[in-house]
Amino acid sequence: MRPGVWATLSVQLVYAAIMGCATKPQVQDGVVVAEPLPAASPELSPRAVFEQTQRERALNLVRQKRLADAALAWEVLTVLRPDVDDYRERLTDTQRQIDAAVAERLPRAAQAAQRGESDSATQLYLAVLALQPLNEPAAEAMRALERERNKRSYLGKFSRYTLTRRAIADAEMTGNVNLLTGRNDVEHAALLAGDGEFDDAIGLLERRLATDKQDAAARRMLASVYYRKAESLLPRDSPGAIAALEKSVRVDPSDPRAMARLKQLKGGSAKPPAVGASAASAVAKRAH
């Protein structure tokens, strides 16, 4: 039984009981006289009124194709009246309709996503989640679509900074283009790494550094991505993690995290990998 069913049923039953007791008793000659009911039929009790109202609500929800809400309403009735087979049968039938609708929408959503129709896919996945809020395939697909949108939003930034050939020919403008491109490369790599796509982020940053070896932001980000990749490889691939940490140290020897982690994995025997003259100088300065 879902927790929400008990909460809904408890609140509604308490309300019905209060309403049933709200009528003031009659008093004659100082003596309380019980008010006679029009008919001592159980249909007039607060519980029966609540049951009838809940049943009508469930039927209306089914007609409106609000199947998830209808299933909850039928489930409340099965708790209230476990002796009524009709309620259990209607709950089973509603759940069957939900399963059929989900089975029909999920493949359509996946096909729309493959065709690049992200809006249509999103609507279909949302429809699935409206029927089954805990449907993990739909939830994961929605997360994937959101990651893809984020990537496109970063990649799309390049189009907003497209410059004419005449402007690029200008030396000062060329410098601005290089700076802007580098910033977007670093931001895009950070997004990829955030999604766990470390190799793609590494490839993007390495291409950036091949173009501009002096890009300190790209170098720091590359070292950080190598470090995060190493952490993701542990504990299933210790050699791979060590290799990634060695690359992190080689790219940015000034970052103490990678070296400390490398020493830990190697039992305290790790030595800094060979680095260029400028990097070695930076390490020596930090030591002093």
KANORTA-V730591 format. One line per field, one symbol per residue. ss: DSSP state (2 for helix, 1 for strand, 0 for the rest). burial: I if it has 24 or more other ideal C-beta (glycine too) atoms within 12 Angstrom, else O. Layout:
BEGIN
ss->???
burial->???
END
This chain:
BEGIN
ss->002222222222222222220000011100111000000002220222222222222222222000222222222222220000222222222222222222222222222222000222222222222220000222222222222222222220222200002222202222222222222222222222220002222222222222200002222222222222222220000222222222222220000222222222200000000000222222222220
burial->OOOOOOOIIOOIIOOIOOOOOOOOOOOOOOOOOOOOOOOOOOOOOOIOOIIOOIIOIIOOIIOOOOIIIIIIIIIIIIIIIOOOOOIOOIIOOIIOIIOOIIOOIIOIIIOOIOOOOIOOIIOIIOIIIOIIOOIOOIOOIIOIIOOIOOIOOIOOOOOOOOOOOOOOOOOOOOOOIOOOIIIIIIIIIIIIIOIOIIOIIIOIIIOIIOOIOOIOIIIIIIIIIIIIIIIOIOOOOOOOIIOIIIIIIIIIIIIOOIIOIIOOIOOOOOOIIOIOOOIOOOIOOOOO
END
